[in-house]
């Protein structure tokens, strides 16, 4: 398939609430594959369709080789709180500590159109919240008290494996 350009913070698509997908069938497969290819190329652990300019409620997350594809996801339960470091492929080169729920339960449809409920804790829970925020037109910087909390980072000299060892993950 294809690696698509990731839109950045100034793109208005990132600030729009995405449209629900009414018909879930094989016609979504090329878009999902493009999202996977784009996420791998970035590299990242998650990507929402608005990040490639498509305002649909579709997201993917891949952590430790396990791919999760969700259509029309909604958070239905949260539990606990933590403040992990977070970055975004649409805001490259910057991170901040963001208040998130430690665990979330999400209801959605999978790529076959079946109802699913997924519970995510820690990094997976963080990624679920981050990607669903994208579908609602929210960026992680919107959750900060002020922009002074944002820090510039330079990953050009460090590889993904080093970032993972530092427990710093870019979510979509």
N, C-alpha and C positions, 0 to 999 in steps of 0.2 A: 504494500500500500504506500502511503506517503507520510513524510514528516511535514507537518503544517507549521506555519509561523505562529509563535505564541504572542498574543497581544499584550501590551503593557498598560500600566496604570492610567495613562491618558486616554485610552480607548473607551468610548462611552458604552460599549457592549458590556464591559465589566461592572457597570453601575446599574444595569437593568435587571429586573426580576425576570428570570428565564421562563419560557413557556413550557407547560406540561406536555409530555409526549402522549398522544392519544392512541396511536397504533404502534405496538411493539412487535416488530417482525424482522425478517432477515434484511430488510432495506436499511436497518441501522448498522448492520455489520461493517460496511466499509468505513463509516464514521468512527465506530468503536475501534477498529483496527488502526485507523489514522491517529486516534488519540493515544493508543498504546505506543505506537511507533514514535510519536512526538514526545511522550513522557519519557520513554527510554533514551531518546536522543538528548533530552534537556541537560542532564538526567534529573528526574524527580521521582517522588513516590505517589503523586496524585495529580489528576488533571480534570478540570471541569470543562464542558463544551464551550462555555463563554470565553474561556482562555484561548480558544482558537477561532473566536469570532462567531460562534454558533450559539444563539440564545435559547438553548433547549436544556431541560432538566435531566442531564445525563452526566455521569461522573465515573471516573475509574480511580482505583487505588491499588498499588502493588507494594506489598511489604514482605520481605524475605521470600520472594518468588511466588507469593499467593496473590492472584489478581481478583479484585472485587469490582464488578460492574453494576452500577445502580441507576435505575431509571425512576424519575419522580420521587426521589428520597425525601423523607421528612423525619426530623428528630422527634421522637415521642416521649423520651425519658432521658433525664440527665442525673448524674450522681457524682458527688465529690467535686473537688476543685484542685487545680494545679496551674502553674504558670510556666509552661515550657517555652524554650526558644523556638521561634517559627520564622520561616522565610516563605517566599512565594515566587514561582516561576514568572509571574507577571510583574514582580517588583525585584528584578535581579540585583544581587549585590548588597542586599539589606536584610537585616533580621531584627527581631524584637522579642521580648518575653510577653506572651499573650495569655490572659486569663481564660482558661477553658475548663469545661467539665472533665473530670478524670475518666468517666465512663458515659457512654451514650447508647441508647437503643434507637435504631432507625428502622422505619418501615419503608419499603420501596418495592419495585418490581425488578427482577433480574433480566438479563438480556433475552430470555425466552418468554418474558411476559408474566412469569409466575410471581405471586406475592411472596416476599421474604421479610424477615425481621432479623436484623444483625445487631449484635452487641459488640462495641469496640471500647477497649480500655487503653490508657496510655497513648502511645504514638498512633495506634490505629484509631482510637477515639478522637484524637486531635485531628488527624487527617479527615475523618468523616465530617467533623464540625467545619473545618477549613473549606472543604470542597462544597458542602451544602451552603456555606456562606456565599461562595462564588455564585451559586444558582439563585441566590436572593439579592445579588448586586452588592454584596458586602466584601470588603477586603480586610485582611488582618489588621492593617493600620487603622481602620475605623474603630477597632475595639480597644485602642490605646487611649490612655488619658491625655497624652500629648505626644507630638512627633519627636520630642527630645529622647524618647525611649528607643527610637530606631537607631541601629548601629550599622555602619558600612563594613562589609567584609570582602575579602579578596580570595576567591576560590580558584583563581586562574593557576595558582602554583600548587594546589592541593587536589588530590583525586577524591572520588566518591567514597572509596573505602576508608580514607582518613577521616572524612566527615562523619561516616557512620560510626567509627570508633569513638569519636568525640560526642556521639549521640546528638548530632546536629543534622536534622533532616529538612530538606526542602519539600514542602507539600505544595501541591499545585497552585 
